[in-house]
Amino acid sequence: MNELLTASLEDYLEAIFHIIEDKQGVKPKDIAKRLKVSAASVTGALRSLADKKLINYAPYDIITLTPSGKEVAQDVIRRHEVLRDFF
């Protein structure tokens, strides 16, 4: 499943996962602030992640991870932690 994700989409998925941990609901502006990107960039990424069935997304609604989205996010986080620890 992850092979379909760009590094950028992995970053969005990881950000969504961490924001959900911090505060239950995720809004596009939370993601934009965390990743320091524009709202338009966030919207495009959210649509792409929703198309891949990794998040539940509707404009003006709270964003949630699907069960498979949560799995992929955890895998991305594990890989990023391994790389960070390695370097």
VEXMAR-349470 format. One record per residue: residue in one letter; x, y, z of N, C-alpha, C, CB in turn. Coordinates in steps of 0.02 Angstrom, whole numbers, always signed. Glycine has a CB too. Layout:
N
> milo, n.X, n.Y, n.Z, ca.X, ca.Y, ca.Z, c.X, c.Y, c.Z, cb.X, cb.Y, cb.Z
> A, X, Y, Z, X, Y, Z, X, Y, Z, X, Y, Z
...
! end
This chain:
87
> milo, n.X, n.Y, n.Z, ca.X, ca.Y, ca.Z, c.X, c.Y, c.Z, cb.X, cb.Y, cb.Z
> M, +42, -60, +0, +0, +0, +0, +44, +63, +0, -47, +0, +61
> N, +97, +64, +40, +139, +123, +46, +173, +142, -20, +191, +113, +99
> E, +184, +91, -63, +219, +107, -126, +179, +155, -169, +233, +42, -164
> L, +115, +164, -153, +73, +211, -191, +80, +282, -164, +0, +189, -188
> L, +115, +290, -108, +119, +356, -77, +185, +390, -92, +110, +349, -2
> T, +181, +453, -108, +242, +494, -115, +266, +510, -45, +228, +559, -157
> A, +328, +533, -40, +355, +554, +25, +312, +609, +54, +429, +577, +17
> S, +288, +653, +11, +246, +708, +34, +181, +682, +65, +230, +756, -25
> L, +148, +635, +32, +86, +607, +59, +99, +570, +124, +52, +561, +8
> E, +156, +537, +128, +174, +504, +191, +179, +555, +247, +241, +465, +184
> D, +209, +614, +231, +214, +667, +282, +146, +691, +305, +255, +726, +254
> Y, +99, +698, +257, +31, +719, +276, -1, +667, +321, -11, +730, +212
> L, +6, +604, +303, -24, +550, +342, +5, +549, +413, -13, +481, +307
> E, +71, +557, +417, +104, +558, +483, +80, +618, +524, +182, +561, +474
> A, +74, +676, +491, +50, +735, +526, -22, +725, +553, +52, +797, +480
> I, -65, +697, +511, -134, +684, +532, -134, +637, +593, -176, +652, +474
> F, -94, +585, +591, -90, +537, +646, -70, +573, +711, -40, +481, +630
> H, -17, +614, +707, +7, +649, +767, -43, +701, +792, +74, +682, +752
> I, -76, +735, +747, -126, +785, +769, -184, +750, +804, -152, +827, +707
> I, -205, +692, +778, -259, +654, +811, -237, +633, +881, -278, +591, +768
> E, -173, +615, +889, -148, +597, +955, -152, +657, +1002, -76, +572, +950
> D, -135, +717, +976, -134, +777, +1018, -204, +802, +1035, -96, +832, +983
> K, -246, +805, +984, -315, +828, +994, -359, +790, +945, -322, +906, +983
> Q, -413, +764, +968, -453, +716, +930, -467, +735, +858, -517, +705, +965
> G, -485, +798, +845, -504, +818, +778, -449, +850, +739, -562, +864, +781
> V, -448, +837, +674, -398, +867, +629, -435, +910, +578, -354, +813, +594
> K, -412, +971, +571, -438, +1015, +519, -381, +1031, +471, -469, +1080, +550
> P, -398, +1047, +409, -344, +1063, +361, -295, +1117, +386, -375, +1087, +295
> K, -321, +1167, +422, -275, +1220, +445, -225, +1194, +496, -315, +1278, +477
> D, -244, +1142, +534, -196, +1111, +581, -138, +1079, +543, -232, +1058, +626
> I, -156, +1046, +488, -105, +1012, +447, -60, +1064, +414, -138, +967, +394
> A, -91, +1116, +386, -52, +1169, +353, -2, +1200, +401, -99, +1224, +324
> K, -25, +1213, +462, +18, +1244, +513, +75, +1197, +532, -23, +1262, +576
> R, +59, +1134, +543, +111, +1085, +564, +163, +1074, +510, +78, +1019, +582
> L, +141, +1069, +447, +188, +1055, +392, +214, +1118, +358, +154, +1011, +340
> K, +189, +1176, +380, +210, +1240, +351, +199, +1241, +275, +284, +1254, +367
> V, +137, +1224, +255, +118, +1224, +185, +54, +1264, +177, +109, +1152, +157
> S, +35, +1278, +115, -25, +1317, +102, -88, +1274, +110, -23, +1347, +31
> A, -144, +1307, +120, -208, +1272, +126, -223, +1234, +61, -265, +1322, +142
> A, -205, +1263, +4, -217, +1230, -61, -178, +1165, -66, -199, +1277, -119
> S, -116, +1164, -42, -76, +1103, -42, -109, +1049, +0, -4, +1118, -17
> V, -134, +1070, +58, -167, +1023, +104, -228, +992, +70, -186, +1058, +170
> T, -268, +1034, +39, -329, +1010, +6, -313, +957, -47, -368, +1068, -26
> G, -263, +970, -87, -243, +922, -139, -220, +856, -108, -187, +950, -182
> A, -180, +860, -56, -156, +799, -23, -213, +761, +10, -102, +817, +29
> L, -259, +797, +41, -316, +764, +74, -359, +727, +23, -359, +815, +112
> R, -370, +758, -34, -409, +725, -87, -375, +661, -109, -420, +772, -148
> S, -309, +665, -118, -271, +607, -140, -273, +551, -88, -199, +627, -155
> L, -264, +568, -25, -267, +518, +29, -337, +488, +35, -245, +549, +96
> A, -388, +529, +25, -457, +504, +27, -470, +457, -31, -508, +563, +26
> D, -444, +474, -91, -451, +430, -149, -420, +362, -137, -419, +463, -211
> K, -366, +361, -98, -331, +298, -82, -363, +264, -21, -257, +312, -68
> K, -418, +292, +3, -456, +263, +60, -414, +260, +124, -479, +192, +43
> L, -369, +310, +133, -328, +312, +193, -356, +360, +245, -256, +332, +175
> I, -396, +408, +223, -428, +455, +269, -502, +464, +250, -391, +523, +269
> N, -540, +487, +299, -609, +508, +286, -605, +584, +282, -660, +483, +342
> Y, -623, +611, +225, -617, +683, +215, -676, +710, +176, -552, +700, +178
> A, -705, +763, +203, -756, +802, +168, -741, +875, +186, -830, +780, +189
> P, -748, +920, +137, -734, +991, +152, -774, +1014, +213, -752, +1035, +91
> Y, -741, +1054, +254, -771, +1084, +315, -788, +1033, +369, -833, +1122, +297
> D, -761, +972, +363, -775, +921, +413, -709, +900, +445, -811, +860, +382
> I, -714, +865, +501, -655, +839, +536, -626, +782, +494, -673, +816, +608
> I, -560, +779, +492, -525, +727, +454, -508, +670, +502, -461, +755, +419
> T, -522, +608, +481, -504, +550, +521, -467, +500, +477, -567, +517, +553
> L, -428, +458, +509, -394, +403, +474, -441, +344, +468, -328, +383, +510
> T, -438, +310, +411, -474, +246, +405, -430, +194, +440, -488, +227, +328
> P, -457, +135, +454, -414, +83, +485, -351, +70, +445, -454, +18, +493
> S, -357, +65, +379, -296, +53, +338, -251, +115, +339, -315, +35, +266
> G, -280, +175, +342, -241, +236, +346, -200, +239, +410, -286, +297, +342
> K, -231, +216, +465, -195, +215, +529, -137, +166, +526, -244, +195, +587
> E, -148, +108, +495, -95, +58, +487, -37, +87, +447, -123, -5, +453
> V, -53, +118, +390, -1, +146, +347, +36, +202, +384, -31, +172, +281
> A, -1, +244, +420, +30, +299, +457, +79, +272, +509, -24, +343, +491
> Q, +59, +220, +545, +103, +191, +596, +165, +161, +564, +66, +137, +636
> D, +157, +131, +505, +214, +103, +469, +262, +159, +447, +190, +62, +408
> V, +234, +213, +422, +275, +271, +401, +313, +298, +461, +230, +327, +369
> I, +279, +306, +517, +311, +333, +577, +368, +288, +600, +259, +341, +634
> R, +356, +222, +599, +409, +174, +619, +469, +182, +573, +383, +101, +615
> R, +457, +185, +508, +513, +192, +461, +550, +258, +471, +488, +187, +388
> H, +514, +312, +483, +546, +377, +494, +587, +376, +558, +493, +433, +497
> E, +561, +342, +610, +599, +338, +673, +663, +298, +664, +556, +306, +729
> V, +659, +243, +626, +719, +202, +613, +771, +244, +576, +700, +139, +572
> L, +748, +280, +525, +795, +323, +487, +825, +377, +531, +759, +355, +427
> R, +783, +408, +572, +808, +462, +616, +859, +434, +665, +749, +496, +654
> D, +845, +375, +694, +891, +345, +741, +956, +324, +707, +857, +283, +774
> F, +950, +303, +644, +1009, +282, +606, +1055, +341, +593, +988, +249, +539
> F, +1026, +398, +575, +1066, +457, +560, +1074, +498, +622, +1034, +498, +503
! end
